[in-house]
Amino acid sequence: VVIAETAYPWTLGWNDWTNNVVGLPDQLIPDYPATPDGQAAYLSALISAVKSAAGTDNFGVSYWAADWVAYKGTTATDGSSWENQALFDFQYKALPALDSLGKK
């Protein structure tokens, strides 16, 4: 069982003027707020569900755009539309969800 691409926001904020793919509260899963801990909880729950469905350690979860942070400046209109779903915050510091990847 493989989830080829997944992502979840750690904030609904932005760090450039490029519209984010997810940016509204009604786009969130109710049990997972757009916070660093909410993002980590989402990813941990997803990995657990995939592992359970696979029934073995032969499973995979690939995080989409983990490093697509805003990098062209705060006024860029052609920056990253995934910046708030990356696994790094707006100061390029790793978020707690990054720790979920690579664990069995």
C-alpha positions, 0 to 999 in steps of 0.5 A, a space after each residue: 500500500 502506497 500513498 504517493 502524494 499527501 500534504 497538510 497545512 501547518 498554518 493557513 497563513 502565507 509568506 508570499 503573495 502566491 495563492 496557497 492550495 489550502 488556505 481556508 478553514 473549510 478545507 481542513 479535516 476537523 480533527 486536524 487544525 492547521 498548526 504544527 501539531 495538527 500537521 504532525 497528528 495528521 501525518 502520524 494518523 495517515 501513516 498508522 492507517 496505511 501501515 494497518 491497511 498494508 498488514 506488513 511493514 511493506 507500505 509507503 507514504 510520500 509527502 508532497 512538496 515537503 520543501 516547497 517553502 516561499 523563497 522569492 520574497 514576501 511580495 512574490 506572486 509566482 512563489 510557492 502555493 504549497 508553502 503552508 503545507 511544507 515540512 518547514 516553517 517560514 523561517 525554514 525550521 523543521 516542523 514536528 511532522 518531519 519526525 513522522 517520516 521514516 518511522 515504522 
